[in-house]
Amino acid sequence: MNAAQVHLMTVHVPIIGCWGLSVLFLLAWIFRDERLFQICCWLLLTVLLIATVAYFSGPLAYEMLEQQIKLNTETVEFHAMLARSCLLAMVVLAMVVGNALIQGFQGETIPRWQRMLILTGTITIAVFWSAAAHWGGLIRHPEIGFSKPEPVTDADATPLVKEP
């Protein structure tokens, strides 16, 4: 298995994982389910580990792909910058989650503001992972990008109303 395959297998986990965990954190919030909250915290740390593998396999996948096709470097660099920002944001969120897990182990109650921070952080990171994924898709699939309308020349223009 090469780096491009590892990258493609692991990049979907942070996106789907963060969206799914957003729903589960919200359910834990609504139903005040402590066990579900702890499970979500552990799953978020697992998603972070897989996101780390995805991030560090990206440059190797780029090198392999660069030898096969011509790539738009601006798209690749913006995708890498978004992915790096998402990974760092997840590391910060993981510190808050780790703190919540330690509080739970010590029998302390986790404040509502901290739970809300974890929930909103997970949703925010899910949005940014989705943006990073879109830009990653543009690397090999330019057809999903934003298209620019072509200017219409006089020869191509057809009159909308026929004059008598």
Beta strands, then each sheet from edge to edge (+ up, - down):
end
